[in-house]
Amino acid sequence: MYYGLLTKFTTQLGAGNRLAELLLEAASSLEHVTDCRQYVVSMNDEPDTVMVREIWTDQAAHMASLQLPATQKLIEQARPILLHVERVLEDQPHGGKGLK
């Protein structure tokens, strides 16, 4: 079993694409973090909204990732353009395609 999160980020007007870029940079920085099984950034027709689906080996691994220097840097860059962060879902994925 894993630890999963779905988070909805709402940005200032016109800043959705910039936030998506920052979050994709975060995904790249986690490329070699073996405890991160999935980090998917997506947008829909809701303006200035970005969603992130994360799956980790466990909650402790997710919490540890928040202390990584690259993560801290990206959080600081994103903070000025964020209006709201909502944890939409916290779950325990059991497996499936892409999760081994």
The first five atom37 places (N, CA, C, CB, O) and aatype in JSON, in Angstrom:
{
  "aatype": [12, 18, 18, 7, 10, 10, 16, 11, 13, 16, 16, 5, 10, 7, 0, 7, 2, 1, 10, 0, 6, 10, 10, 10, 6, 0, 0, 15, 15, 10, 6, 8, 19, 16, 3, 4, 1, 5, 18, 19, 19, 15, 12, 2, 3, 6, 14, 3, 16, 19, 12, 19, 1, 6, 9, 17, 16, 3, 5, 0, 0, 8, 12, 0, 15, 10, 5, 10, 14, 0, 16, 5, 11, 10, 9, 6, 5, 0, 1, 14, 9, 10, 10, 8, 19, 6, 1, 19, 10, 6, 3, 5, 14, 8, 7, 7, 11, 7, 10, 11],
  "atom_mask": [
    [1, 1, 1, 1, 1],
    [1, 1, 1, 1, 1],
    [1, 1, 1, 1, 1],
    [1, 1, 1, 0, 1],
    [1, 1, 1, 1, 1],
    [1, 1, 1, 1, 1],
    [1, 1, 1, 1, 1],
    [1, 1, 1, 1, 1],
    [1, 1, 1, 1, 1],
    [1, 1, 1, 1, 1],
    [1, 1, 1, 1, 1],
    [1, 1, 1, 1, 1],
    [1, 1, 1, 1, 1],
    [1, 1, 1, 0, 1],
    [1, 1, 1, 1, 1],
    [1, 1, 1, 0, 1],
    [1, 1, 1, 1, 1],
    [1, 1, 1, 1, 1],
    [1, 1, 1, 1, 1],
    [1, 1, 1, 1, 1],
    [1, 1, 1, 1, 1],
    [1, 1, 1, 1, 1],
    [1, 1, 1, 1, 1],
    [1, 1, 1, 1, 1],
    [1, 1, 1, 1, 1],
    [1, 1, 1, 1, 1],
    [1, 1, 1, 1, 1],
    [1, 1, 1, 1, 1],
    [1, 1, 1, 1, 1],
    [1, 1, 1, 1, 1],
    [1, 1, 1, 1, 1],
    [1, 1, 1, 1, 1],
    [1, 1, 1, 1, 1],
    [1, 1, 1, 1, 1],
    [1, 1, 1, 1, 1],
    [1, 1, 1, 1, 1],
    [1, 1, 1, 1, 1],
    [1, 1, 1, 1, 1],
    [1, 1, 1, 1, 1],
    [1, 1, 1, 1, 1],
    [1, 1, 1, 1, 1],
    [1, 1, 1, 1, 1],
    [1, 1, 1, 1, 1],
    [1, 1, 1, 1, 1],
    [1, 1, 1, 1, 1],
    [1, 1, 1, 1, 1],
    [1, 1, 1, 1, 1],
    [1, 1, 1, 1, 1],
    [1, 1, 1, 1, 1],
    [1, 1, 1, 1, 1],
    [1, 1, 1, 1, 1],
    [1, 1, 1, 1, 1],
    [1, 1, 1, 1, 1],
    [1, 1, 1, 1, 1],
    [1, 1, 1, 1, 1],
    [1, 1, 1, 1, 1],
    [1, 1, 1, 1, 1],
    [1, 1, 1, 1, 1],
    [1, 1, 1, 1, 1],
    [1, 1, 1, 1, 1],
    [1, 1, 1, 1, 1],
    [1, 1, 1, 1, 1],
    [1, 1, 1, 1, 1],
    [1, 1, 1, 1, 1],
    [1, 1, 1, 1, 1],
    [1, 1, 1, 1, 1],
    [1, 1, 1, 1, 1],
    [1, 1, 1, 1, 1],
    [1, 1, 1, 1, 1],
    [1, 1, 1, 1, 1],
    [1, 1, 1, 1, 1],
    [1, 1, 1, 1, 1],
    [1, 1, 1, 1, 1],
    [1, 1, 1, 1, 1],
    [1, 1, 1, 1, 1],
    [1, 1, 1, 1, 1],
    [1, 1, 1, 1, 1],
    [1, 1, 1, 1, 1],
    [1, 1, 1, 1, 1],
    [1, 1, 1, 1, 1],
    [1, 1, 1, 1, 1],
    [1, 1, 1, 1, 1],
    [1, 1, 1, 1, 1],
    [1, 1, 1, 1, 1],
    [1, 1, 1, 1, 1],
    [1, 1, 1, 1, 1],
    [1, 1, 1, 1, 1],
    [1, 1, 1, 1, 1],
    [1, 1, 1, 1, 1],
    [1, 1, 1, 1, 1],
    [1, 1, 1, 1, 1],
    [1, 1, 1, 1, 1],
    [1, 1, 1, 1, 1],
    [1, 1, 1, 1, 1],
    [1, 1, 1, 0, 1],
    [1, 1, 1, 0, 1],
    [1, 1, 1, 1, 1],
    [1, 1, 1, 0, 1],
    [1, 1, 1, 1, 1],
    [1, 1, 1, 1, 1]
  ],
  "atom_positions": [
    [[0.84, -1.18, 0.0], [0.0, 0.0, 0.0], [0.89, 1.25, 0.0], [-0.96, -0.01, 1.22], [2.01, 1.23, 0.51]],
    [[0.38, 2.31, -0.57], [1.13, 3.55, -0.74], [0.39, 4.7, -0.04], [1.34, 3.87, -2.24], [-0.68, 4.51, 0.53]],
    [[1.0, 5.87, -0.11], [0.38, 7.1, 0.4], [0.15, 8.0, -0.8], [1.28, 7.8, 1.49], [1.08, 8.32, -1.54]],
    [[-1.09, 8.43, -1.0], [-1.42, 9.25, -2.15], [-2.06, 10.57, -1.77], [0.0, 0.0, 0.0], [-2.73, 10.69, -0.75]],
    [[-1.83, 11.56, -2.62], [-2.4, 12.9, -2.44], [-2.89, 13.43, -3.77], [-1.36, 13.86, -1.82], [-2.27, 13.19, -4.81]],
    [[-3.98, 14.14, -3.73], [-4.44, 14.93, -4.87], [-4.63, 16.34, -4.32], [-5.77, 14.36, -5.53], [-5.44, 16.56, -3.42]],
    [[-3.87, 17.28, -4.87], [-3.89, 18.64, -4.36], [-4.3, 19.59, -5.48], [-2.51, 19.04, -3.79], [-3.84, 19.47, -6.62]],
    [[-5.18, 20.54, -5.14], [-5.64, 21.56, -6.08], [-5.02, 22.89, -5.67], [-7.22, 21.65, -6.11], [-5.18, 23.35, -4.54]],
    [[-4.32, 23.51, -6.62], [-3.68, 24.8, -6.41], [-4.43, 25.84, -7.23], [-2.16, 24.75, -6.79], [-4.64, 25.66, -8.43]],
    [[-4.82, 26.93, -6.6], [-5.45, 28.05, -7.3], [-4.49, 29.22, -7.24], [-6.85, 28.42, -6.67], [-3.99, 29.58, -6.17]],
    [[-4.23, 29.81, -8.41], [-3.25, 30.89, -8.5], [-3.92, 32.24, -8.73], [-2.26, 30.6, -9.61], [-5.12, 32.34, -8.97]],
    [[-3.11, 33.26, -8.64], [-3.55, 34.59, -9.05], [-3.9, 34.55, -10.53], [-2.47, 35.67, -8.75], [-3.43, 33.68, -11.26]],
    [[-4.71, 35.49, -10.96], [-5.15, 35.56, -12.34], [-3.97, 35.5, -13.31], [-5.96, 36.83, -12.57], [-3.04, 36.29, -13.22]],
    [[-4.03, 34.55, -14.23], [-3.02, 34.44, -15.26], [-1.75, 33.71, -14.86], [0.0, 0.0, 0.0], [-0.82, 33.62, -15.67]],
    [[-1.67, 33.17, -13.64], [-0.44, 32.55, -13.17], [-0.48, 31.02, -13.18], [-0.13, 33.02, -11.78], [0.46, 30.38, -12.72]],
    [[-1.55, 30.43, -13.69], [-1.68, 28.98, -13.71], [-0.56, 28.29, -14.47], [0.0, 0.0, 0.0], [0.0, 27.3, -13.99]],
    [[-0.24, 28.79, -15.65], [0.82, 28.16, -16.44], [2.18, 28.27, -15.74], [0.9, 28.8, -17.82], [2.98, 27.34, -15.8]],
    [[2.44, 29.38, -15.1], [3.71, 29.54, -14.37], [3.79, 28.54, -13.22], [3.85, 30.98, -13.82], [4.84, 27.94, -13.0]],
    [[2.69, 28.35, -12.51], [2.7, 27.38, -11.42], [2.91, 25.97, -11.98], [1.39, 27.45, -10.61], [3.66, 25.19, -11.41]],
    [[2.24, 25.65, -13.08], [2.43, 24.33, -13.69], [3.89, 24.11, -14.04], [1.56, 24.19, -14.96], [4.41, 23.01, -13.82]],
    [[4.57, 25.12, -14.56], [5.99, 25.02, -14.87], [6.81, 24.71, -13.61], [6.5, 26.31, -15.53], [7.69, 23.86, -13.63]],
    [[6.51, 25.42, -12.53], [7.23, 25.19, -11.27], [6.98, 23.78, -10.75], [6.8, 26.23, -10.21], [7.9, 23.12, -10.27]],
    [[5.75, 23.32, -10.85], [5.41, 21.98, -10.35], [6.04, 20.89, -11.23], [3.89, 21.8, -10.29], [6.42, 19.84, -10.73]],
    [[6.14, 21.15, -12.53], [6.83, 20.2, -13.4], [8.33, 20.16, -13.08], [6.61, 20.56, -14.89], [8.98, 19.12, -13.2]],
    [[8.86, 21.3, -12.69], [10.25, 21.34, -12.24], [10.4, 20.52, -10.95], [10.72, 22.82, -12.0], [11.39, 19.81, -10.77]],
    [[9.41, 20.62, -10.08], [9.42, 19.8, -8.86], [9.4, 18.32, -9.22], [8.2, 20.15, -7.95], [10.12, 17.52, -8.63]],
    [[8.57, 17.95, -10.19], [8.5, 16.56, -10.63], [9.86, 16.09, -11.13], [7.43, 16.39, -11.73], [10.29, 14.98, -10.82]],
    [[10.52, 16.93, -11.91], [11.86, 16.58, -12.42], [12.86, 16.41, -11.29], [12.35, 17.65, -13.39], [13.72, 15.52, -11.34]],
    [[12.76, 17.26, -10.28], [13.7, 17.17, -9.16], [13.51, 15.88, -8.35], [13.53, 18.38, -8.24], [14.4, 15.47, -7.61]],
    [[12.34, 15.25, -8.5], [12.06, 14.0, -7.78], [12.35, 12.76, -8.61], [10.61, 13.98, -7.33], [12.09, 11.64, -8.17]],
    [[12.88, 12.95, -9.8], [13.1, 11.84, -10.73], [13.87, 10.69, -10.1], [13.85, 12.35, -11.95], [13.57, 9.52, -10.37]],
    [[14.85, 10.98, -9.27], [15.68, 9.93, -8.68], [15.34, 9.65, -7.22], [17.14, 10.31, -8.8], [16.07, 8.95, -6.53]],
    [[14.23, 10.21, -6.75], [13.75, 9.93, -5.39], [12.89, 8.67, -5.49], [12.93, 11.15, -4.78], [11.75, 8.73, -5.94]],
    [[13.44, 7.55, -5.07], [12.76, 6.27, -5.27], [11.47, 6.13, -4.48], [13.69, 5.15, -4.9], [10.61, 5.33, -4.85]],
    [[11.31, 6.88, -3.43], [10.08, 6.82, -2.64], [8.91, 7.53, -3.34], [10.3, 7.44, -1.27], [7.76, 7.32, -2.96]],
    [[9.19, 8.34, -4.34], [8.14, 9.02, -5.1], [7.78, 8.13, -6.29], [8.6, 10.46, -5.58], [8.58, 7.97, -7.21]],
    [[6.59, 7.57, -6.26], [6.15, 6.65, -7.31], [5.44, 7.38, -8.45], [5.23, 5.59, -6.73], [5.44, 6.92, -9.59]],
    [[4.83, 8.52, -8.12], [4.1, 9.27, -9.13], [4.0, 10.73, -8.7], [2.68, 8.67, -9.37], [3.77, 11.03, -7.53]],
    [[4.18, 11.62, -9.66], [4.0, 13.05, -9.42], [3.53, 13.63, -10.75], [5.35, 13.76, -8.9], [4.34, 13.92, -11.63]],
    [[2.23, 13.78, -10.88], [1.62, 14.17, -12.14], [0.98, 15.55, -11.99], [0.57, 13.12, -12.59], [0.17, 15.77, -11.09]],
    [[1.34, 16.45, -12.89], [0.81, 17.82, -12.89], [-0.21, 17.91, -14.03], [1.97, 18.9, -13.06], [0.08, 17.49, -15.15]],
    [[-1.39, 18.46, -13.74], [-2.41, 18.58, -14.79], [-3.2, 19.88, -14.62], [-3.36, 17.37, -14.76], [-3.25, 20.48, -13.54]],
    [[-3.82, 20.26, -15.73], [-4.69, 21.44, -15.75], [-5.95, 21.05, -16.51], [-3.98, 22.69, -16.41], [-5.95, 20.1, -17.3]],
    [[-7.03, 21.78, -16.27], [-8.26, 21.56, -17.02], [-8.81, 22.92, -17.46], [-9.32, 20.78, -16.16], [-8.06, 23.89, -17.55]],
    [[-10.09, 22.98, -17.74], [-10.66, 24.23, -18.24], [-10.95, 25.24, -17.12], [-11.93, 23.95, -19.0], [-11.45, 26.34, -17.39]],
    [[-10.65, 24.88, -15.89], [-10.82, 25.79, -14.76], [-9.62, 26.74, -14.74], [-10.96, 25.01, -13.4], [-8.49, 26.3, -14.49]],
    [[-9.84, 28.02, -15.01], [-8.69, 28.93, -15.14], [-7.88, 29.06, -13.84], [-9.17, 30.31, -15.57], [-8.42, 29.09, -12.73]],
    [[-6.59, 29.13, -14.03], [-5.67, 29.37, -12.92], [-5.76, 28.31, -11.83], [-5.95, 30.72, -12.32], [-5.61, 28.6, -10.64]],
    [[-6.0, 27.07, -12.26], [-6.04, 25.94, -11.34], [-5.12, 24.85, -11.86], [-7.48, 25.4, -11.18], [-5.14, 24.51, -13.04]],
    [[-4.31, 24.32, -10.96], [-3.39, 23.24, -11.3], [-3.6, 22.13, -10.28], [-1.88, 23.73, -11.31], [-3.72, 22.38, -9.08]],
    [[-3.64, 20.9, -10.77], [-3.8, 19.74, -9.9], [-2.5, 18.94, -9.9], [-4.99, 18.85, -10.37], [-1.81, 18.86, -10.91]],
    [[-2.19, 18.34, -8.74], [-1.03, 17.46, -8.64], [-1.47, 16.17, -7.96], [0.14, 18.14, -7.87], [-2.03, 16.2, -6.87]],
    [[-1.19, 15.04, -8.62], [-1.44, 13.72, -8.05], [-0.09, 13.14, -7.68], [-2.23, 12.78, -9.06], [0.79, 12.98, -8.53]],
    [[0.07, 12.82, -6.41], [1.32, 12.26, -5.91], [1.05, 10.9, -5.29], [1.98, 13.2, -4.88], [0.03, 10.69, -4.64]],
    [[1.97, 9.97, -5.51], [1.93, 8.7, -4.83], [3.33, 8.42, -4.3], [1.42, 7.55, -5.78], [4.32, 8.45, -5.04]],
    [[3.39, 8.14, -3.02], [4.65, 7.91, -2.29], [4.62, 6.54, -1.64], [4.88, 9.02, -1.22], [3.55, 5.94, -1.47]],
    [[5.8, 6.04, -1.29], [5.85, 4.76, -0.59], [5.14, 4.84, 0.76], [7.3, 4.31, -0.4], [4.51, 3.88, 1.2]],
    [[5.24, 5.99, 1.4], [4.52, 6.21, 2.67], [4.49, 7.72, 2.97], [5.21, 5.43, 3.85], [5.14, 8.51, 2.3]],
    [[3.73, 8.08, 3.99], [3.56, 9.49, 4.33], [4.88, 10.12, 4.79], [2.51, 9.65, 5.42], [5.13, 11.29, 4.51]],
    [[5.71, 9.36, 5.48], [6.99, 9.9, 5.95], [7.87, 10.31, 4.77], [7.72, 8.85, 6.82], [8.58, 11.32, 4.85]],
    [[7.84, 9.54, 3.69], [8.63, 9.88, 2.5], [8.15, 11.18, 1.88], [8.56, 8.74, 1.46], [8.95, 12.0, 1.44]],
    [[6.84, 11.36, 1.86], [6.29, 12.62, 1.34], [6.74, 13.79, 2.21], [4.75, 12.56, 1.28], [7.19, 14.82, 1.69]],
    [[6.63, 13.65, 3.51], [7.02, 14.73, 4.42], [8.52, 15.04, 4.27], [6.7, 14.34, 5.89], [8.91, 16.21, 4.3]],
    [[9.34, 14.03, 4.11], [10.78, 14.24, 3.94], [11.06, 15.01, 2.64], [11.52, 12.89, 3.93], [11.99, 15.82, 2.59]],
    [[10.26, 14.76, 1.61], [10.48, 15.44, 0.33], [10.28, 16.94, 0.44], [9.56, 14.88, -0.73], [10.88, 17.71, -0.32]],
    [[9.45, 17.35, 1.36], [9.18, 18.78, 1.54], [10.37, 19.53, 2.1], [7.98, 18.97, 2.45], [10.43, 20.76, 2.04]],
    [[11.33, 18.8, 2.64], [12.53, 19.42, 3.22], [13.71, 19.44, 2.26], [12.93, 18.68, 4.48], [14.75, 20.02, 2.57]],
    [[13.55, 18.82, 1.08], [14.65, 18.82, 0.11], [14.93, 20.25, -0.36], [14.3, 17.92, -1.11], [14.0, 21.03, -0.54]],
    [[16.19, 20.61, -0.55], [16.53, 21.97, -0.99], [15.79, 22.39, -2.27], [18.02, 22.08, -1.21], [15.31, 23.52, -2.35]],
    [[15.71, 21.51, -3.24], [15.02, 21.85, -4.49], [13.54, 22.13, -4.23], [15.16, 20.72, -5.52], [12.97, 23.05, -4.81]],
    [[12.94, 21.34, -3.37], [11.52, 21.54, -3.03], [11.33, 22.87, -2.31], [11.0, 20.38, -2.16], [10.41, 23.62, -2.63]],
    [[12.19, 23.16, -1.36], [12.09, 24.42, -0.62], [12.21, 25.62, -1.55], [13.17, 24.48, 0.46], [11.48, 26.61, -1.4]],
    [[13.12, 25.54, -2.5], [13.31, 26.62, -3.46], [12.05, 26.84, -4.3], [14.52, 26.33, -4.38], [11.62, 27.97, -4.51]],
    [[11.45, 25.75, -4.77], [10.25, 25.85, -5.6], [9.05, 26.35, -4.81], [9.94, 24.5, -6.24], [8.21, 27.08, -5.34]],
    [[8.96, 25.96, -3.56], [7.88, 26.45, -2.7], [7.99, 27.97, -2.57], [7.92, 25.78, -1.29], [6.99, 28.68, -2.66]],
    [[9.2, 28.46, -2.36], [9.4, 29.91, -2.23], [9.04, 30.64, -3.52], [10.86, 30.2, -1.86], [8.49, 31.74, -3.48]],
    [[9.34, 30.03, -4.66], [9.0, 30.66, -5.94], [7.49, 30.65, -6.19], [9.72, 29.95, -7.08], [6.95, 31.58, -6.78]],
    [[6.81, 29.61, -5.75], [5.37, 29.47, -5.99], [4.53, 30.31, -5.02], [4.97, 28.01, -5.89], [3.46, 30.79, -5.4]],
    [[4.98, 30.48, -3.83], [4.2, 31.14, -2.77], [3.59, 32.47, -3.22], [5.08, 31.37, -1.56], [2.41, 32.7, -2.93]],
    [[4.31, 33.37, -3.89], [3.73, 34.67, -4.26], [2.56, 34.6, -5.25], [4.8, 35.54, -4.84], [1.75, 35.52, -5.31]],
    [[2.46, 33.51, -6.03], [1.39, 33.45, -7.03], [0.22, 32.57, -6.59], [1.95, 32.92, -8.33], [-0.78, 32.46, -7.31]],
    [[0.33, 31.95, -5.42], [-0.74, 31.08, -4.93], [-1.81, 31.85, -4.18], [-0.16, 30.0, -4.03], [-1.51, 32.74, -3.38]],
    [[-3.05, 31.51, -4.46], [-4.18, 32.05, -3.69], [-4.71, 31.03, -2.69], [-5.3, 32.49, -4.62], [-5.1, 31.37, -1.58]],
    [[-4.72, 29.76, -3.12], [-5.33, 28.72, -2.29], [-4.73, 27.36, -2.62], [-6.87, 28.7, -2.48], [-4.47, 27.06, -3.79]],
    [[-4.51, 26.55, -1.59], [-4.06, 25.18, -1.77], [-5.06, 24.3, -1.02], [-2.58, 24.97, -1.24], [-5.3, 24.48, 0.17]],
    [[-5.62, 23.34, -1.75], [-6.64, 22.46, -1.15], [-6.25, 21.0, -1.35], [-8.03, 22.74, -1.77], [-6.04, 20.56, -2.48]],
    [[-6.14, 20.27, -0.26], [-5.91, 18.84, -0.36], [-7.26, 18.19, -0.65], [-5.27, 18.26, 0.96], [-8.11, 18.07, 0.23]],
    [[-7.44, 17.79, -1.89], [-8.71, 17.24, -2.35], [-8.88, 15.8, -1.9], [-8.81, 17.32, -3.88], [-9.98, 15.38, -1.55]],
    [[-7.78, 15.05, -1.89], [-7.84, 13.63, -1.59], [-6.56, 13.19, -0.93], [-8.1, 12.81, -2.84], [-5.47, 13.56, -1.37]],
    [[-6.68, 12.42, 0.11], [-5.55, 11.75, 0.74], [-5.99, 10.29, 0.83], [-5.18, 12.37, 2.18], [-6.99, 9.97, 1.47]],
    [[-5.22, 9.41, 0.18], [-5.68, 8.02, 0.13], [-4.52, 7.04, 0.23], [-6.45, 7.77, -1.16], [-3.37, 7.44, 0.42]],
    [[-4.84, 5.76, 0.12], [-3.85, 4.7, 0.19], [-3.98, 3.82, -1.05], [-4.03, 3.85, 1.5], [-4.64, 2.78, -1.01]],
    [[-3.35, 4.24, -2.17], [-3.41, 3.42, -3.37], [-2.85, 2.01, -3.09], [-2.64, 4.09, -4.52], [-1.85, 1.86, -2.4]],
    [[-3.51, 1.02, -3.64], [-3.1, -0.37, -3.41], [-2.23, -0.91, -4.54], [-4.31, -1.26, -3.25], [-1.58, -1.93, -4.36]],
    [[-2.22, -0.23, -5.7], [-1.41, -0.69, -6.82], [-2.13, -0.41, -8.11], [0.0, 0.0, 0.0], [-3.13, 0.32, -8.14]],
    [[-1.64, -0.97, -9.17], [-2.21, -0.79, -10.5], [-1.12, -0.46, -11.48], [0.0, 0.0, 0.0], [0.06, -0.47, -11.14]],
    [[-1.51, -0.16, -12.69], [-0.55, 0.14, -13.75], [0.33, 1.32, -13.33], [-1.28, 0.45, -15.08], [-0.18, 2.38, -12.94]],
    [[1.61, 1.14, -13.43], [2.54, 2.2, -13.06], [3.04, 2.12, -11.62], [0.0, 0.0, 0.0], [4.01, 2.79, -11.26]],
    [[2.38, 1.32, -10.8], [2.81, 1.16, -9.41], [3.27, -0.26, -9.19], [1.66, 1.53, -8.42], [2.5, -1.21, -9.36]],
    [[4.53, -0.41, -8.82], [5.08, -1.76, -8.58], [5.44, -1.92, -7.14], [6.3, -2.02, -9.45], [5.92, -2.98, -6.75]]
  ]
}
